[in-house]
């Protein structure tokens, strides 16, 4: 278990430990027009044997990865994906004879691609957002104004073009592989199945695993992307991406351990020092707030129901509610079971498992916030979801009301619908205590326009998905606020759909006071006034039980000596 430091003591120790920061880091310079950057890579002049080149080390993480430090290189292992990376300090020779190495990288990296915007905040916070030259999507899903600015300037490219490991020695290519997926019972265009075929809920037929499908591709090199010189692509799956670095954060069963993967990313840039302190402080806040609310409310806890969303007219879901379950009745998916990876799995496409236990971190979030989760015992007569063992789908409003009539709070995990659609759903849920008492919350407090999606519709992004990974303690505080309305905290990610706002179709330019209005990327870019600043990426505002502890401690913290007394007191509270 990681040693959790107190807030004041952490600040004190951080000041004292500045000299321990990694010495070989990138130095970025912004161009005069603010549209590009140059870098002086962190390079060692010499690599004498026996010299520890990485004084700050990631250790004792609860997440499913590990880092081994040698004099001039690191060995990073993703325990879920089974990948092992050797990271060699720039300027030093790569080691030989290490078994089972997936890939070797020279660090710190300077040119990378990211397959998800959830990584943007950590890159920004550790001062390496300038290294992201490619975002592997055609739509800019990001609440981060500075990343929006990099994309608008053409510095960070948006392109979902695939990477073909067999084409021209492993380069980015433009091809028709996705269009060549199966579309009818006759089989897939330009593909031949040599194994068993499978049919998904929309009636599309495919091979049972990509190893059983031989496809011809009309592929050409993509000179623009290849010219970037991508050194690594960070993502949860798609090992065929250019120099892929697998991140398995979505397999974690707590939001805090999801957050620890920011340390995994940091080791590729020698930025352990900055990120470790943030992760430790987030964990400490989580512990203080959770213990505070549990002590305050005692054994009488409000009943909380978690809902995924209400589906209708979608070929890949059964009509009705989709409801996640907690571990009490759930056997988590096997990490090696590709069928649990998502909707694409039914097409025979080798996808990573989305989660090891779909809703478990949400269940823990509610429990740690002082709530009693109702999702532990879902009726066995309900239809099991094809997208996660234990979850249920196709639940009617009537059946939901019968089951959840005593729920004190309802949390809508994914309710990206219009205001009118949300009102219709809420009207159909009357009879549930939380609905009648107007205590229904969604996670759409931070929304922004992402242009047009692949289907031609307006794309709306959610900042909580992006920012929650680097600041999971704020998610906890938001849920505590639901449990105790008097709790000293203003919600950051969630909103009450009855009293604050609902839907994703209200634009901020039309109704700026609407909570959860959709922000224009142009306005987000205006918020990026300092491209080199790291502080403005964080959303945490002091409050809650941590603030009370700090205020009480402030009355006695009159000297460095009393600061150390506070450190000792805080350690006692953390036990």
C-alpha positions as CSV (number, residue, x, y, z in Angstrom):
1,X,0.0,0.0,0.0
2,X,1.3,3.4,-0.9
3,X,2.2,5.7,2.0
4,X,-0.2,8.6,2.0
5,X,1.1,11.9,3.1
6,X,-0.8,14.8,4.5
7,X,-1.7,17.8,2.3
8,X,0.6,20.3,4.2
9,X,3.3,17.7,4.7
10,X,3.2,16.7,1.0
11,X,3.7,20.4,0.1
12,X,6.6,20.7,2.5
13,X,8.2,17.5,1.3
14,X,7.7,18.5,-2.3
15,X,9.6,21.7,-1.7
16,X,12.4,19.8,0.0
17,X,12.6,17.2,-2.7
18,X,12.7,19.5,-5.7
19,X,16.3,18.5,-6.2
20,X,15.2,14.9,-6.6
21,X,13.4,15.6,-9.9
22,X,14.6,13.7,-12.9
23,X,17.6,15.6,-14.4
24,X,17.0,14.6,-18.1
25,X,13.7,16.2,-19.3
26,X,12.6,17.9,-22.4
27,X,12.8,21.7,-22.7
28,X,10.0,23.1,-25.0
29,X,10.0,26.5,-26.7
30,X,6.9,28.0,-28.2
31,X,7.1,29.7,-31.6
32,X,6.6,33.5,-31.9
33,X,3.1,32.9,-33.5
34,X,2.1,30.4,-30.8
35,X,1.3,27.7,-33.4
36,X,4.2,25.3,-33.0
37,X,7.0,24.2,-30.6
38,X,10.6,23.1,-30.7
39,X,12.2,20.8,-28.2
40,X,15.6,20.2,-26.8
41,X,15.4,16.5,-25.7
42,X,16.5,15.5,-22.3
43,X,19.8,13.8,-23.2
44,X,22.6,12.5,-21.0
45,X,26.1,13.6,-21.9
46,X,27.6,10.5,-20.3
47,X,26.3,7.3,-18.9
48,X,28.8,6.1,-16.3
49,X,28.2,2.7,-14.9
50,X,26.7,2.6,-11.4
51,X,25.1,6.0,-11.7
52,X,21.4,6.2,-10.9
53,X,20.0,8.5,-13.6
54,X,16.4,8.3,-12.2
55,X,16.4,9.6,-8.6
56,X,12.6,9.8,-8.5
57,X,10.9,6.4,-8.9
58,X,7.3,5.1,-9.3
59,X,6.7,2.4,-6.7
60,X,4.0,0.7,-4.6
61,X,1.2,1.4,-7.1
62,X,-2.0,-0.4,-6.8
63,X,-2.7,-0.3,-10.5
64,X,-1.9,-3.2,-12.7
65,X,1.6,-2.1,-13.9
66,X,5.1,-2.1,-12.5
67,X,8.3,-0.1,-13.2
68,X,11.8,-1.5,-12.6
69,X,14.6,1.0,-12.5
70,X,18.2,0.3,-13.6
71,X,21.1,2.8,-13.8
72,X,20.3,4.1,-17.3
73,X,17.0,2.4,-18.3
74,X,13.6,1.4,-17.0
75,X,11.6,-1.8,-17.5
76,X,7.8,-1.0,-17.7
77,X,5.4,-4.0,-17.5
78,X,1.6,-3.8,-18.2
79,X,0.4,-6.8,-16.2
80,X,-3.0,-6.9,-18.0
81,X,-1.8,-6.7,-21.6
82,X,1.3,-8.7,-20.9
83,X,3.6,-6.1,-22.5
84,X,7.1,-5.2,-21.5
85,X,8.8,-2.0,-22.6
86,X,12.5,-1.1,-22.1
87,X,12.9,2.7,-21.8
88,X,16.5,3.7,-22.4
89,X,17.8,7.1,-21.3
90,X,18.6,9.3,-24.3
91,X,22.3,9.3,-24.8
92,X,22.9,5.8,-23.3
93,X,23.2,2.4,-24.9
94,X,20.3,0.0,-24.9
95,X,20.7,-3.1,-22.7
96,X,20.8,-6.6,-24.3
97,X,19.6,-10.0,-23.1
98,X,16.3,-8.9,-21.5
99,X,13.7,-11.6,-22.2
100,X,10.1,-10.9,-23.4
101,X,10.6,-7.3,-24.5
102,X,7.6,-5.9,-26.5
103,X,9.4,-2.7,-27.6
104,X,12.4,-0.5,-26.7
105,X,12.0,3.3,-26.6
106,X,14.5,6.1,-26.2
107,X,13.3,8.5,-23.5
108,X,12.2,11.1,-22.9
109,X,9.9,10.7,-25.9
110,X,9.3,13.9,-27.9
111,X,6.8,12.9,-30.7
112,X,3.8,10.7,-29.8
113,X,0.3,9.9,-30.8
114,X,-2.7,9.4,-28.4
115,X,-5.8,7.4,-29.1
116,X,-7.9,9.0,-26.3
117,X,-8.3,12.5,-25.0
118,X,-8.4,11.1,-21.4
119,X,-4.6,11.3,-21.6
120,X,-4.5,15.0,-22.5
121,X,-4.6,16.3,-18.9
122,X,-1.7,14.3,-17.7
123,X,0.4,15.3,-20.7
124,X,-0.5,18.9,-20.0
125,X,0.2,18.7,-16.3
126,X,3.6,17.2,-16.7
127,X,4.5,19.7,-19.3
128,X,4.6,17.4,-22.3
129,X,1.3,18.2,-24.2
130,X,3.6,19.6,-27.0
131,X,4.8,16.0,-27.6
132,X,1.3,15.0,-28.9
133,X,1.5,15.4,-32.6
134,X,-1.3,13.1,-33.6
135,X,-4.7,12.3,-32.0
136,X,-6.0,9.2,-33.7
137,X,-9.6,10.4,-34.4
138,X,-11.2,12.7,-36.9
139,X,-13.1,14.7,-34.2
140,X,-11.4,16.8,-31.5
141,X,-12.9,15.5,-28.3
142,X,-11.2,17.6,-25.7
143,X,-12.2,20.0,-22.9
144,X,-8.5,21.2,-22.8
145,X,-8.3,24.6,-24.4
146,X,-4.5,24.3,-25.1
147,X,-5.0,21.0,-26.8
148,X,-7.8,22.5,-28.8
149,X,-5.4,25.3,-29.7
150,X,-2.7,22.9,-30.9
151,X,-5.2,21.1,-33.1
152,X,-6.6,24.3,-34.5
153,X,-3.1,25.4,-35.5
154,X,-2.4,22.1,-37.2
155,X,0.3,21.2,-34.8
156,X,-1.6,18.3,-33.4
157,X,-3.1,16.4,-36.3
158,X,-6.5,14.6,-36.2
159,X,-6.6,11.5,-38.3
160,X,-8.1,8.0,-37.6
161,X,-6.0,6.4,-40.4
162,X,-4.9,3.0,-39.4
163,X,-1.5,1.5,-39.1
164,X,-0.6,-1.6,-41.1
165,X,2.2,-3.6,-39.6
166,X,2.7,-5.6,-42.8
167,X,2.8,-2.6,-45.2
168,X,6.1,-1.0,-46.1
169,X,7.8,-2.0,-42.9
170,X,5.2,-0.7,-40.5
171,X,4.0,2.8,-41.4
172,X,0.8,4.8,-41.4
173,X,-1.4,4.0,-44.4
174,X,-4.6,5.0,-45.9
175,X,-6.7,1.9,-46.7
176,X,-10.2,0.5,-47.0
177,X,-10.0,-2.0,-44.2
178,X,-12.9,-0.6,-42.2
179,X,-15.1,-0.4,-45.3
180,X,-14.2,-4.0,-46.0
181,X,-15.9,-5.2,-42.8
182,X,-18.8,-7.7,-43.3
183,X,-22.1,-6.1,-44.3
184,X,-24.3,-9.0,-45.2
185,X,-24.8,-12.7,-45.0
186,X,-22.7,-13.3,-48.1
187,X,-19.6,-12.5,-46.0
188,X,-17.3,-9.6,-46.0
189,X,-16.2,-7.7,-49.1
190,X,-12.6,-8.5,-50.0
191,X,-12.4,-11.0,-47.1
192,X,-12.4,-14.7,-46.9
193,X,-13.3,-16.5,-43.7
194,X,-11.4,-19.6,-42.9
195,X,-13.1,-20.3,-39.6
196,X,-16.5,-19.9,-37.9
197,X,-18.6,-17.0,-38.8
198,X,-20.4,-14.8,-36.2
199,X,-23.5,-12.5,-36.4
200,X,-24.0,-9.5,-34.2
201,X,-27.2,-7.9,-33.1
202,X,-27.4,-5.7,-36.3
203,X,-27.2,-8.8,-38.5
204,X,-23.6,-8.2,-39.8
205,X,-21.6,-11.3,-40.4
206,X,-17.9,-11.6,-39.7
207,X,-15.2,-14.1,-38.9
208,X,-14.6,-15.4,-35.4
209,X,-11.4,-13.7,-34.8
210,X,-9.2,-11.7,-37.1
211,X,-6.7,-14.6,-37.4
212,X,-9.5,-16.4,-39.4
213,X,-10.1,-13.6,-41.8
214,X,-7.9,-12.9,-44.8
215,X,-8.6,-9.4,-46.3
216,X,-7.1,-7.7,-49.3
217,X,-6.4,-4.0,-48.7
218,X,-6.1,-1.1,-51.1
219,X,-3.4,0.5,-49.1
220,X,-1.2,3.5,-49.8
221,X,1.4,5.2,-47.6
222,X,0.2,8.3,-45.7
223,X,3.2,10.7,-46.1
224,X,1.8,13.4,-43.7
225,X,1.5,11.1,-40.8
226,X,4.7,9.2,-41.5
227,X,6.6,12.5,-41.7
228,X,5.7,13.2,-38.0
229,X,8.1,10.5,-36.9
230,X,5.8,9.1,-34.2
231,X,7.9,7.4,-31.5
232,X,5.0,5.9,-29.6
233,X,1.2,5.7,-29.7
234,X,-0.5,5.6,-26.3
235,X,-3.9,3.8,-26.2
236,X,-5.9,1.1,-24.5
237,X,-5.8,-1.3,-27.4
238,X,-5.1,-1.6,-31.1
239,X,-1.6,-3.0,-30.7
240,X,-1.2,-2.5,-34.4
241,X,-0.8,1.3,-34.0
242,X,2.6,2.8,-34.7
243,X,4.9,1.8,-31.8
244,X,2.0,1.0,-29.6
245,X,2.2,1.5,-25.8
246,X,-0.7,-0.3,-24.2
247,X,-2.5,1.4,-21.4
248,X,-5.0,-0.8,-19.4
249,X,-6.5,1.9,-17.1
250,X,-10.1,0.8,-18.0
251,X,-9.5,-2.6,-16.5
252,X,-9.1,-1.1,-13.0
253,X,-11.8,-1.6,-10.4
254,X,-11.4,1.8,-8.6
255,X,-11.2,5.3,-9.9
256,X,-8.0,5.9,-7.9
257,X,-6.1,3.0,-9.5
258,X,-7.4,4.3,-12.9
259,X,-5.7,7.6,-12.0
260,X,-2.5,5.9,-11.1
261,X,-1.9,5.2,-14.8
262,X,-0.8,8.8,-15.1
263,X,2.4,7.6,-13.5
264,X,2.7,4.9,-16.1
265,X,2.6,7.6,-18.8
266,X,5.0,9.8,-16.9
267,X,7.9,7.3,-16.9
268,X,8.2,7.6,-20.7
269,X,9.1,11.3,-20.2
270,X,11.1,11.2,-16.9
271,X,8.3,13.2,-15.3
272,X,7.7,10.9,-12.3
273,X,8.3,13.6,-9.7
274,X,5.5,15.9,-10.9
275,X,2.9,13.2,-11.3
276,X,3.6,11.1,-8.2
277,X,2.9,14.0,-6.0
278,X,-0.4,14.7,-7.7
279,X,-1.5,11.0,-7.5
280,X,-0.6,10.8,-3.8
281,X,-2.5,14.0,-3.0
282,X,-5.5,12.8,-4.9
283,X,-5.5,9.5,-3.0
284,X,-5.1,11.4,0.3
285,X,-8.1,13.6,-0.5
286,X,-10.1,10.5,-1.4
287,X,-9.3,8.9,1.9
288,X,-10.1,12.0,4.0
289,X,-13.4,12.8,2.3
290,X,-14.6,9.2,2.4
291,X,-13.8,8.7,6.0
292,X,-15.3,12.1,6.8
293,X,-18.7,11.4,5.2
294,X,-18.9,7.8,6.6
295,X,-18.2,9.0,10.1
296,X,-20.8,11.8,9.7
297,X,-23.7,9.8,8.4
298,X,-23.1,6.6,10.3
299,X,-24.9,3.4,9.3
300,X,-27.9,5.0,7.7
301,X,-27.0,5.5,4.1
302,X,-29.1,6.7,1.2
303,X,-29.9,4.1,-1.5
304,X,-28.2,4.9,-4.8
305,X,-29.1,3.4,-8.2
306,X,-26.6,3.5,-11.1
307,X,-28.0,3.5,-14.6
308,X,-26.1,3.3,-17.8
309,X,-28.7,4.7,-20.1
310,X,-32.0,4.2,-21.9
311,X,-31.8,2.8,-25.4
312,X,-34.3,2.7,-28.1
313,X,-34.1,1.9,-31.8
314,X,-30.4,0.9,-31.7
315,X,-29.6,-2.3,-33.4
316,X,-26.7,-3.1,-31.0
317,X,-28.7,-2.7,-27.8
318,X,-32.0,-4.2,-26.6
319,X,-34.6,-1.5,-26.2
320,X,-34.9,-0.4,-22.6
321,X,-32.6,0.4,-19.7
322,X,-29.1,-0.9,-19.4
323,X,-28.1,-1.4,-15.7
324,X,-24.6,-2.2,-14.4
325,X,-24.1,-4.5,-11.5
326,X,-21.7,-4.6,-8.6
327,X,-19.4,-7.4,-7.7
328,X,-21.8,-9.0,-5.2
329,X,-23.5,-10.9,-8.0
330,X,-21.0,-10.2,-10.8
331,X,-18.2,-12.4,-12.0
332,X,-15.8,-10.1,-13.8
333,X,-14.9,-10.7,-17.4
334,X,-11.8,-12.7,-18.1
335,X,-9.1,-10.1,-19.2
336,X,-8.2,-12.5,-22.0
337,X,-11.8,-12.9,-23.2
338,X,-11.9,-10.7,-26.4
339,X,-15.7,-11.1,-26.6
340,X,-16.0,-8.8,-23.6
341,X,-14.2,-6.0,-25.5
342,X,-17.2,-4.2,-27.0
343,X,-19.6,-4.2,-29.9
344,X,-16.8,-4.7,-32.5
345,X,-15.9,-8.0,-30.9
346,X,-19.0,-9.6,-32.4
347,X,-17.6,-8.8,-35.9
348,X,-14.6,-11.0,-35.2
349,X,-12.3,-8.0,-34.6
350,X,-9.7,-8.5,-31.9
351,X,-10.6,-5.8,-29.4
352,X,-9.3,-5.3,-25.8
353,X,-11.5,-6.0,-22.9
354,X,-13.1,-2.7,-22.0
355,X,-13.2,-3.3,-18.3
356,X,-12.2,-6.2,-16.0
357,X,-15.4,-5.5,-14.0
358,X,-17.6,-3.0,-15.8
359,X,-19.2,-1.0,-13.0
360,X,-17.1,-2.0,-10.0
361,X,-15.3,1.3,-9.8
362,X,-18.6,3.1,-9.9
363,X,-19.9,0.9,-7.1
364,X,-16.9,1.7,-5.0
365,X,-17.2,5.4,-5.8
366,X,-20.8,5.4,-4.4
367,X,-19.9,3.3,-1.4
368,X,-16.9,5.5,-0.5
369,X,-19.1,8.5,-0.9
370,X,-21.4,7.2,1.9
371,X,-24.1,5.7,-0.4
372,X,-25.6,2.2,-0.4
373,X,-25.4,0.9,-3.9
374,X,-28.6,-0.9,-5.1
375,X,-26.8,-2.6,-8.1
376,X,-25.5,-5.5,-6.1
377,X,-28.7,-7.7,-6.5
378,X,-30.3,-7.3,-9.9
379,X,-33.2,-9.6,-10.7
380,X,-32.1,-12.8,-12.3
381,X,-35.1,-12.7,-14.6
382,X,-33.7,-9.6,-16.4
383,X,-31.8,-10.1,-19.7
384,X,-28.1,-10.4,-19.3
385,X,-26.2,-7.8,-21.3
386,X,-23.9,-8.9,-24.1
387,X,-21.4,-6.2,-23.2
388,X,-20.5,-7.1,-19.7
389,X,-21.0,-10.1,-17.5
390,X,-23.5,-9.4,-14.7
391,X,-25.0,-6.2,-16.3
392,X,-28.6,-6.3,-17.5
393,X,-30.2,-4.6,-20.5
394,X,-33.6,-4.2,-22.1
395,X,-35.3,-3.3,-18.8
396,X,-38.7,-1.6,-19.2
397,X,-39.6,1.5,-17.2
398,X,-42.2,-0.5,-15.4
399,X,-39.7,-3.2,-14.2
400,X,-37.2,-0.5,-13.3
401,X,-39.8,1.4,-11.1
402,X,-40.7,-1.9,-9.4
403,X,-37.1,-2.6,-8.6
404,X,-35.9,0.9,-7.7
405,X,-39.0,2.5,-6.1
406,X,-37.1,3.1,-2.9
407,X,-34.0,4.6,-4.5
408,X,-33.0,7.9,-2.8
409,X,-30.6,8.9,-5.5
410,X,-30.3,8.0,-9.2
411,X,-27.1,8.5,-11.1
412,X,-27.2,8.4,-14.9
413,X,-23.7,7.3,-16.0
414,X,-24.3,8.0,-19.7
415,X,-27.2,10.2,-20.6
416,X,-26.0,12.1,-23.7
417,X,-29.5,12.9,-25.0
418,X,-31.4,16.1,-25.8
419,X,-33.4,18.0,-23.2
420,X,-36.7,16.8,-24.6
421,X,-35.6,13.2,-24.6
422,X,-34.4,13.5,-21.0
423,X,-37.7,15.0,-19.9
424,X,-39.6,12.1,-21.6
425,X,-37.4,9.6,-19.8
426,X,-37.9,11.3,-16.4
427,X,-41.6,11.4,-16.9
428,X,-41.6,7.6,-17.5
429,X,-39.6,7.1,-14.3
430,X,-42.1,8.6,-11.9
431,X,-42.8,6.4,-9.0
432,X,-39.1,6.0,-8.1
433,X,-38.5,8.0,-4.9
434,X,-35.4,9.8,-6.3
435,X,-37.3,10.9,-9.4
436,X,-40.3,12.1,-7.3
437,X,-37.9,13.9,-4.9
438,X,-35.9,15.4,-7.8
439,X,-32.6,13.7,-6.9
440,X,-31.5,12.5,-10.3
441,X,-28.0,13.4,-11.5
442,X,-26.0,13.0,-14.7
443,X,-22.4,13.6,-15.4
444,X,-22.9,16.3,-18.1
445,X,-21.8,19.4,-16.3
446,X,-18.9,20.1,-18.6
447,X,-19.9,19.8,-22.2
448,X,-18.3,21.1,-25.4
449,X,-18.9,20.9,-29.1
450,X,-16.7,18.5,-31.0
451,X,-17.9,19.4,-34.5
452,X,-19.5,16.7,-36.6
453,X,-19.2,13.0,-35.9
454,X,-18.9,10.2,-38.5
455,X,-22.7,9.9,-38.9
456,X,-23.1,13.6,-39.8
457,X,-24.6,14.5,-36.5
458,X,-23.3,17.2,-34.1
459,X,-20.7,15.7,-31.8
460,X,-20.7,16.7,-28.1
461,X,-17.8,15.8,-25.8
462,X,-17.9,15.4,-22.0
463,X,-15.0,16.9,-20.0
464,X,-15.6,14.5,-17.1
465,X,-14.3,11.6,-19.1
466,X,-11.1,13.5,-19.8
467,X,-10.5,15.3,-16.5
468,X,-11.8,12.6,-14.1
469,X,-8.7,10.4,-14.6
470,X,-6.2,13.0,-13.3
471,X,-8.5,14.2,-10.5
472,X,-10.6,11.2,-9.4
473,X,-11.1,12.7,-5.9
474,X,-13.4,15.3,-7.5
475,X,-15.7,12.6,-8.7
476,X,-15.9,11.4,-5.1
477,X,-16.7,14.8,-3.8
478,X,-19.5,15.3,-6.3
479,X,-21.2,12.1,-5.2
480,X,-20.7,13.0,-1.5
481,X,-22.6,16.2,-2.4
482,X,-25.5,14.1,-3.6
483,X,-25.5,12.1,-0.4
484,X,-25.1,15.2,1.8
485,X,-26.4,18.5,0.2
486,X,-24.8,20.4,3.1
487,X,-21.3,19.1,2.2
488,X,-18.9,22.0,1.5
489,X,-18.3,21.4,-2.2
490,X,-19.6,22.8,-5.5
491,X,-20.1,20.0,-8.1
492,X,-17.6,19.9,-10.9
493,X,-18.7,17.0,-13.1
494,X,-22.2,16.1,-12.1
495,X,-25.5,18.1,-12.1
496,X,-29.0,17.7,-10.8
497,X,-31.1,17.3,-14.0
498,X,-34.2,18.7,-12.3
499,X,-32.7,21.8,-10.5
500,X,-29.7,22.7,-12.7
501,X,-30.0,21.5,-16.3
502,X,-30.6,18.6,-18.6
503,X,-29.8,17.6,-22.1
504,X,-26.8,18.2,-24.4
505,X,-28.4,20.5,-26.9
506,X,-28.3,23.9,-25.1
507,X,-25.4,26.0,-26.4
508,X,-23.6,28.4,-24.1
509,X,-23.8,31.2,-26.6
510,X,-27.5,31.0,-26.4
511,X,-28.0,30.3,-22.7
512,X,-24.6,30.9,-20.8
513,X,-26.3,30.3,-17.4
514,X,-27.6,26.9,-18.3
515,X,-25.6,24.3,-16.3
516,X,-24.1,21.9,-18.7
517,X,-24.4,24.1,-21.8
518,X,-22.3,23.1,-24.7
519,X,-19.1,25.2,-25.0
520,X,-17.7,26.3,-28.3
521,X,-14.0,25.2,-28.9
522,X,-13.2,28.8,-29.8
523,X,-14.1,29.8,-26.3
524,X,-12.0,27.0,-24.8
525,X,-9.0,28.1,-26.9
526,X,-9.4,31.6,-25.4
527,X,-8.9,30.1,-22.0
528,X,-5.4,28.9,-23.0
529,X,-3.5,32.0,-22.2
530,X,-0.2,30.4,-21.3
531,X,0.9,27.3,-23.3
532,X,3.7,26.5,-20.8
533,X,1.6,26.7,-17.7
534,X,0.9,23.4,-15.9
535,X,-1.3,24.7,-13.0
536,X,-4.4,25.7,-14.9
537,X,-5.2,22.1,-16.0
538,X,-6.4,21.2,-12.5
539,X,-10.0,21.8,-11.5
540,X,-9.8,21.1,-7.7
541,X,-11.0,23.8,-5.4
542,X,-10.3,23.3,-1.6
543,X,-13.4,22.3,0.3
544,X,-15.0,19.4,2.1
545,X,-13.4,17.6,5.1
546,X,-9.9,18.2,3.8
547,X,-10.5,22.0,4.0
548,X,-11.8,21.6,7.5
549,X,-8.8,19.6,8.5
550,X,-6.5,22.2,6.9
551,X,-8.3,25.1,8.6
552,X,-8.1,23.5,12.0
553,X,-4.4,22.7,11.4
554,X,-3.8,26.2,10.3
555,X,-4.6,27.5,13.8
556,X,-1.6,25.6,15.2
557,X,0.7,25.6,12.1
558,X,2.6,28.7,13.1
559,X,6.0,27.5,12.4
560,X,7.9,24.8,10.5
561,X,8.0,22.9,13.8
562,X,4.2,22.9,14.1
563,X,4.0,21.9,10.4
564,X,5.8,18.7,11.3
565,X,3.3,18.2,14.2
566,X,0.5,18.6,11.6
567,X,2.3,16.0,9.5
568,X,2.3,13.5,12.4
569,X,-1.4,14.2,13.3
570,X,-2.4,13.8,9.7
571,X,-0.6,10.5,9.4
572,X,-2.6,9.3,12.4
573,X,-5.8,10.3,10.7
574,X,-4.8,8.4,7.6
575,X,-4.4,5.0,9.3
